[in-house]
Amino acid sequence: MATASISGLGSGLDTAGIVSQLMQLEAVPQSKLKSRVTSEESALKILQNLNSKVAALATKAGEVGKSTAWSSLTSTSSHEGVTATIAAGAAASSFTVDIQALATSHGETHLGTAAASDVLVPADADGKRLLTVTHQDGTTATVDAGDGTLRGIVDGLNATASGSGLRATMLQVSPGAYRLVVDAAATGAASSFTLTAADGSALLGGPEASRTRAGTDAQVEVSGFTLTSSSNTFTDLMPGVTVTLSAKAKVGETAQVEVTRDASTHVATIKSFVDGINALLSDIDAQSAYNATTKKAGVLAGESGVRELRTALATSLYPNDGSSMAALGLQVDRYGKLVFDEEKFATAYAADPTAVTQAFGSTDGFAARVQKVAEAASDKYDGTLTSAIKGRTDGISRLTDSITAWDLRLELRQNSLTRQFTALEVALSKMNSQSSWLAGQINSLSGSES
């Protein structure tokens, strides 16, 4: 609670200003605490940003170290109509594909004609007009033909929900006269079907009044062996290698397919990984190094955990057996940064991909070592950076409490000084009053004597 003051009443001095200046001196310790909080908050933010980057590096290292990341192959084909896709389990290989047949679907064109509005499907006892599709494998589907017209048949067969497995269209042969054309959605010799009304009656004259196109399997010859597929895709023609024939593939043509290891993908991956590590090392150096110009150390210079992290990241380059990765294109320079030689890496990978994969992507490889270091620093429970962040946070909390305590202390001190100077002013005022009275008395005595 503020205390009332009478500034300069007796002394003529600006006692309120004097109290204010004295309070500025009294508040110096609190100002230092506030400045320290600002500094600590800045360091805390830097630590948090660093921790986020280290956690991201740990995630990246985990991705680089996955075995699947090192199994990448690339495929090329001498024929634009023949493509090969690579999956897990594939190995480098080279083979020739001789195209002997392409897969086609079973189809029927009904020779009888009808108008789009002609009703061709009889109604059952419930008034529904249904179709029955019977596939070669014995499975059947019941299709709602709507109003039973030629248009209703086409719409019913094409409806996704019908499950007919067929595609239908109306082929106009003369104005207003259409033929029903139906094809199996699947390809292959086993794609044949029969289409009737639900009561078994034939449509537009039945099978004898239709032109049938028998479905065929795709057929290729690879290394002297004939292979067939119900579709134009030969899944796992070789382990992990699927070959597809497109519309540009022609019977009698040949394609040379090459499956090779893709060093360029790994070069890009490792380069990005190393760049990320170096960026992190640069951040640490910038925040912890001594600046000879400003004569100040970085805000994280006193963080032992940060120094340990920096050292551990640089030394993660070296395998646990004490060997070097220089022959694989990775080494450290005199500034403690990693240097990646793309050409040397690609050469080593081409010569011995297994050894390179072991050095970079195994459970104790380079990526795994970096991941271990990064996780030890950024673990959300007991990581070294996490502990440092908690220590800074707790310290800021204590400083904030001290600043709050100083607010009360300064308020009490201001009240005390204000009371003292107010009492002084009152005392001086009384003394001035007494002095004036005495002066008056003396003057009156002097007049009486004369």
Secondary structure, 3 states (H helix, E strand, C coil): CCCCCCCCCCCCCCHHHHHHHHHHHHCHHHHHHHHHHHHHHHHHHHHHHHHHHHHHHHHHHHHHCCHHHHCCEEEEECCCCEEEEECCCCCCEEEEEEEEECCECCEEEECCCECCCCECCCCCCCCCCEEEEEECCCCEEEEECCCCEHHHHHHHHHCHHHCCCEEEEEEEEECCEEEEEEEECCCCHHHCEEEEECCCCCCCCCHHHEEEECCECEEEEECCEEEEECCCEEEEEECCEEEEECCCCCCCCEEEEEEEECHHHHHHHHHHHHHHHHHHHHHHHHHHCEECCCCEECCCCCCHHHHHHHHHHHHCCCCCCCCCCHHHCEEECCCCCEEECHHHHHHHHHHCHHHHHHHHHCCCCHHHHHHHHHHHHHCCCCCHHHHHHHHHHHHHHHHHHHHHHHHHHHHHHHHHHHHHHHHHHHHHHHHHHHHHHHHHHHHHHHHHHC
